[in-house]
Amino acid sequence: MNNVAPYGAITDDRDSNVYPSYGVGASSPGAQLLDDYGLTQTQCGPPNLVVIWGPDNSVICAYPNDVVSAGIYELDPATLTLQSL
């Protein structure tokens, strides 16, 4: 089992549940996604971040950039593309 570092948490406005975020592994699909969009992961929690919901209620937060603005996105795991929610 890989050791993953906690990276903050996000509260889902739809159900008020708190979901933890973890640092992405160097060669993981999450790392590939961040690289593809030029995003830098950060701890979840502060406002004005890119919040990416993945499979199984996983969540990654990143600083916005010129390609992806702050907001909430859903990940298509088959294509590693983002869709705005």
Sine and cosine of phi, psi and omega as CSV:
sin_phi,cos_phi,sin_psi,cos_psi,sin_omega,cos_omega
0.00,0.00,0.68,-0.73,0.01,-1.00
-0.98,0.18,0.59,-0.81,0.13,-0.99
-1.00,0.07,0.81,-0.59,0.02,-1.00
-0.87,-0.49,0.65,-0.76,-0.05,-1.00
-1.00,0.01,0.73,-0.69,0.10,-1.00
-0.87,0.50,0.60,-0.80,-0.03,-1.00
-0.72,-0.70,0.75,0.66,0.00,-1.00
1.00,0.09,-0.24,-0.97,-0.01,-1.00
-0.45,-0.90,0.29,-0.96,0.00,-1.00
-0.74,-0.68,0.62,-0.78,0.09,-1.00
-0.99,-0.17,0.82,-0.57,0.01,-1.00
-0.98,0.22,0.87,-0.49,-0.01,-1.00
-0.89,0.45,-0.41,0.91,-0.05,-1.00
-0.96,0.29,-0.61,0.79,-0.08,-1.00
-0.78,-0.62,0.03,1.00,0.01,-1.00
0.88,0.47,0.23,0.97,0.09,-1.00
-0.98,0.19,0.52,-0.86,0.05,-1.00
-0.98,-0.19,0.80,-0.61,-0.01,-1.00
-0.90,-0.44,0.81,-0.59,0.02,-1.00
-0.96,0.28,0.45,-0.89,0.11,-0.99
-0.90,-0.43,0.52,-0.85,-0.01,-1.00
-0.77,-0.63,0.49,-0.87,0.06,-1.00
-0.89,0.46,0.67,-0.74,-0.01,-1.00
-0.97,0.23,0.56,-0.83,0.06,-1.00
-0.96,0.27,0.47,-0.88,-0.11,-0.99
-0.84,0.54,-0.59,0.81,-0.04,-1.00
-0.90,-0.44,0.45,0.90,-0.04,-1.00
-1.00,0.05,0.25,-0.97,0.11,-0.99
-0.85,0.52,-0.57,0.82,0.05,-1.00
-0.88,0.47,-0.66,0.75,0.04,-1.00
-0.91,0.42,-0.64,0.77,0.04,-1.00
-0.89,0.46,-0.68,0.74,0.03,-1.00
-0.86,0.51,-0.76,0.65,0.00,-1.00
-0.86,0.51,-0.69,0.72,0.00,-1.00
-0.89,0.45,-0.69,0.72,-0.02,-1.00
-0.86,0.51,-0.59,0.81,-0.04,-1.00
-0.99,-0.17,0.03,1.00,0.01,-1.00
0.92,0.39,0.50,0.87,-0.05,-1.00
-1.00,-0.08,0.47,-0.88,0.07,-1.00
-0.90,-0.44,0.85,-0.52,-0.03,-1.00
-0.92,0.39,0.57,-0.82,0.08,-1.00
-0.60,-0.80,0.18,-0.98,0.04,-1.00
-0.91,0.41,0.65,-0.76,0.08,-1.00
-0.96,0.29,0.44,-0.90,0.07,-1.00
0.72,-0.69,-0.83,0.55,-0.01,-1.00
-0.91,0.42,0.38,-0.92,0.04,-1.00
-0.96,0.28,0.19,-0.98,0.12,-0.99
0.89,0.46,0.65,0.76,0.07,-1.00
-0.93,-0.36,0.23,-0.97,0.21,-0.98
-1.00,0.08,0.86,-0.51,0.01,-1.00
-0.92,-0.40,0.89,-0.46,-0.08,-1.00
-0.92,-0.39,0.90,-0.43,0.07,-1.00
-1.00,-0.01,0.82,-0.57,0.01,-1.00
-0.94,-0.35,-0.26,-0.97,-0.01,-1.00
-0.90,0.43,0.47,-0.88,0.07,-1.00
0.84,0.54,0.60,0.80,0.01,-1.00
0.86,0.51,0.47,0.88,0.11,-0.99
-0.97,0.24,0.46,-0.89,-0.03,-1.00
-0.61,-0.79,0.66,-0.75,0.08,-1.00
-0.80,-0.60,0.69,-0.72,0.08,-1.00
-0.90,-0.43,0.56,-0.83,-0.04,-1.00
-0.53,-0.85,0.34,-0.94,0.11,-0.99
-0.96,0.28,0.66,-0.75,0.06,-1.00
-0.92,0.39,0.33,-0.94,0.06,-1.00
-0.57,-0.82,-0.23,-0.97,-0.02,-1.00
-0.94,0.33,-0.28,0.96,-0.03,-1.00
-1.00,-0.09,-0.65,0.76,-0.06,-1.00
-0.80,-0.59,0.89,-0.45,0.01,-1.00
-0.99,0.12,0.28,-0.96,0.04,-1.00
-0.84,0.54,0.64,-0.77,0.01,-1.00
0.39,-0.92,-0.11,-0.99,-0.04,-1.00
-0.95,-0.32,0.76,-0.65,-0.06,-1.00
-0.76,-0.65,0.42,-0.91,0.11,-0.99
-0.91,-0.40,0.65,-0.76,0.00,-1.00
-1.00,-0.05,0.73,-0.68,0.20,-0.98
-1.00,-0.01,0.97,-0.25,-0.10,-0.99
-0.91,0.40,-0.38,0.93,0.00,-1.00
-0.95,0.31,-0.57,0.82,-0.06,-1.00
-0.91,-0.42,-0.07,1.00,-0.09,-1.00
0.80,0.61,0.68,0.73,0.07,-1.00
-0.91,-0.41,0.43,-0.90,-0.02,-1.00
-0.99,-0.17,0.58,-0.81,0.09,-1.00
-0.78,-0.62,0.79,-0.62,0.00,-1.00
-0.93,0.37,0.65,-0.76,0.07,-1.00
-0.99,-0.17,0.00,0.00,0.00,0.00
